[in-house]
Amino acid sequence: MKNTAKDKLKKKITTVSSLELDLSLLDEDPSQPRTEFDPFTLQELANTIRLRGVKTPISVHPNPEKEGRFIINHGARRFRASMLAMKKTIPAFIDTDYSKVDQVIENLQREALTAREIANFVGYQYSKGIKHSEIAKMIGKSTAFISNHYALLNLPSTIASLFNEGKIRDVVLITNLVSAYKESPEIVIDWIKNPEQEITRSSVKLLRQFIKTEEKQTLLISTSKIDSDPNAEPPANRKEANQYHYSNDKLLSLLDQFHKNIDLQKDLSVKALDNLTKQERNNFSSLLQKLVNFAKE
């Protein structure tokens, strides 16, 4: 009995052992269920491996037809990326009790991080003072990838609802929709509320083209009215421009509050400016420029 127990223990240790294998000794399994490898993400993984190495060992078993060589059970993607990264070896463990069923389960159960999980990671790193370009290098992604996911942490409520409910998962689509929202929030909100509206990259692209056309038409109408009547008031753009009338004392008080808030909370002020629509930014810039020019006189 004792010898049997020792034999089982010895077999178990031999079956799964960790080591560093030369890449030239590895062969991919021709019957591996995973046959497609995205070249872009493979290159990203290679960049990460070049920087930080392979953190999770691959699984292999001895090649029964070629002594001294091994067949990959799982980890073909890490193997290919290591080759691209010009590595010589890769961490691995030998598992002779690995079946084709295990290969299918491995691929089915391996789930990528969700966009929200990536966004939270980026936000945490950014809060520590790490720049987007450094975070991108850290995980082998592009700076645009990092910026797009960081934007998920501060979405307009209407778009945030779509994302949180899982109605939109495409990060690039969300980024484009946010850009459209900043250009014209009213149009975007109405567009989203349409139950028959299909939200895709193509439809958002058409939406942004429509918004630009609307802005041009509004500008042309405004210019023509002023040309025909120099004393005419500029038309309101979906909102009543003269809805509120403030006295000089009230305006000066607001200006004073603005200066104090800028000095005390610069980060929040920048965030507030980022949330302005394109039209609001243009109006605000024009107003500030007039005040600056007046102060110089």
TAMOQUI-V667749 format. One record per pair of residues at least 24 apart in sequence whose C-alpha atoms are under 6 Angstrom apart, sorted by sequence separation. I is the first residue (numbers start at 1). J is the second residue. D is the distance in Angstrom with one decimal. If there is no record, write none. Layout:
i->(I	I)
j->(J	J)
d->(D	D)
//
This chain:
i->(173	180	119	119	59	61	57	58	59	60	61	46	50	57	59	60	61	46	46	42	46	29	28	29	25	26	27	28	26	23	22	23	22	21	21	20	20	19	20	19	18	18	17	16	17	16	16	15	15	48	47	183	182	183	44	182)
j->(201	208	149	150	92	94	91	92	93	94	95	81	85	92	94	95	96	82	84	81	85	71	71	72	69	70	71	72	71	88	88	89	89	89	90	90	91	91	92	92	92	93	93	93	94	94	95	95	96	140	140	277	277	278	140	278)
d->(5.4	5.6	4.8	5.3	5.7	5.3	4.6	4.6	5.2	5.0	5.5	4.4	5.3	4.4	6.0	5.9	5.2	6.0	5.9	5.8	5.1	5.9	5.7	5.9	4.9	5.0	4.8	5.3	5.8	5.8	6.0	5.1	4.3	5.3	5.5	5.6	4.5	5.9	5.9	5.5	5.8	4.2	5.0	5.9	5.5	5.0	4.9	5.1	5.6	4.8	5.6	5.1	4.1	4.7	5.1	5.9)
//
